[in-house]
Amino acid sequence: MTTSDYSATILVDQNKATAFNAIKNFRAWWSEEIDGNTDQLNEEFFYHYKDIHLCKIKLIEIIPDKKLVYQVVDNQFNFTKDKTEWIDTKLIFEITNEGDKTKVRFTHEGLVPDYECYDVCFDAWTGYIKKSLYNLITTGKGEPNPLEGEGFNAQIVEKWKLK
């Protein structure tokens, strides 16, 4: 069965525990603009980038060194007509071995090409997963958006001419 949910995969030399711990640390690879715990089961955290993107995300499943599932509880983009995009979607991280490498597969379940935000989100997730998270796992240093700074989000905004 083919799915149209957004997905990205990275392969790293580090072990599954290293990848797992890096994923849980959203501040180190996504954004420093996060309030709350990103690594505690059934806890919500709040992410925002200026008034462009605000969301509440909850960790709903955790299998050590194998899987993390986060549910988007609430979301708001200032550039979409449909204000329900992302709500009740899931961010799924699956960690497996592939030969002598560790494979991290990220799926944003429910983020589909029909969404108004899809092209912007596709570019953003690809950068965060394939560059920032990859770098965090492999070098110990990701490239998250800084506190109230510009960073990668500013590049996305400029590319897509968002407010």
N, C-alpha and C positions, 0 to 999 in steps of 0.2 A: 504494500500500500504506500502510495506516495503522499507526502504531506507538503503543504505550502507554508507551514510555520517557518519563521526565520531560524536558521541554524548555522553555527560556525564550529569548526573543529581545529584544535591545535595539538601538536605532538611535541613532547618535551623529554629531556633526558632525566629530569628529576623524578623522584618517587611519588607515589599516589598521595602520601601524607603531605608532602610539600605542596602539591597542587591543591589539595583539599583545603589546607590552611590558608593558602593565598586567596582562593575564591571567597572564603568567608570574610576576608578583610576588604570589603567594598571600598573603604576609604583609601586604600593603597593602590587600587587600579581603576575605580570608576570616578569617585569624586570625594574631596574632603568636605563637601557640603552635605554631610549626612548626620542626622541626629538619631541617636538610639543604637541598639545592638543589632549587628548584622549576622551574628553567629549564635544566637540563642533561639531555640525552638519556641514557636508560638509568640515570639516578640516581633513587634513592628519597628521599622525604622522609616525615617522621612528623608527623602532626597529632593533637592531643588536646584535649579539653575535659573537664577534671576526670577523673572515672572514667566519664563518661557516653558519650563517643565517642572512640575511639582508632582511627587507621588509618594504614597505610603505602601510599603512592601513588608510582607510577613514571611518569616521562615516557617514553612509548614511540614517539611520532611528533611530528616538528616540521617544518613547512613555513613558513619565515619569512613573516610578515605574512598567512598564510592559514589555518593549522590547527595545533592542538595537541591531542594525545591523551594522556591519562593513564590508567593502569590501576590499579585498587585491588587491591593485592597482599594486604593483610590488613586486617581490619576487626573492630571489636567495639563493639556498643552494649550498655549495661547494662539497656536497657528492652525488648529483644526476646527471644523464646524461641529463634528461629532465629538462631544465631550466625554463619551464613554470609552473611547479607544484606550486600550491597555487594561481597563478595569476587568478583574477576574481572569486575566491572563497569567501564565506561570513562567518563571525563569528557572529552567531546569539545567543543572550541571551534572553530567555523568562522567565518572572517572574510571577508566579501564586500562588494562595493559594491552599494548600492541607491540608484539615482539619485545625488544628490550627498551621500549619507550613507554611513556605514560600518555594516554590519549584523554583529552578533555573535550567533551562534546557539549556545547551550549545550545539549548533550544529555547526560543521565546515562543512557547506554545500559545497560540491565539494571535500572534503578530503575523498577519497574512497580507499578501499583496493588495487585497481590496481596501486595506486601511489607508486613510488619507496620509497618515504619518509614515507609511511603510518605507518610502525611499530615504527619508531623513533618518529613520530608525535603523535601517539597513546599514547605512554609512556609519552611524554612530556605534552600533553594536560591533560591527566589523573592526573598527578602530580599537574599541575597548577590549575586545576579546583577543584579536589576533596580534595586537601590538602591546597594549598596556598590561593586560593580564598575563600574556605570554612573557613579557619582560619581567614582571613581578615574580613569576614562577622560576624563570631561568636565571635571573640576575639578582633577585631580591629587591628590585626597584621598579615599580610601575610608573605610569604617567597619568595619574588621576587629574581631574580638574582641581585647581587650587581653590582655597577659600576665597569666595567672592572675586576670583580672578577670571582670567579669560580662558587659557588652556585650550583643550581640544574642542570643547563646546563652542567656543568663539569661532573656531574654524568651520564647524558645522553650520552655525548660524550664518556666517558670511557666505558659505557655499550655497545655502538654500535661501538666503535673504530673509531670514526670520527676524522678528522684532528683537 
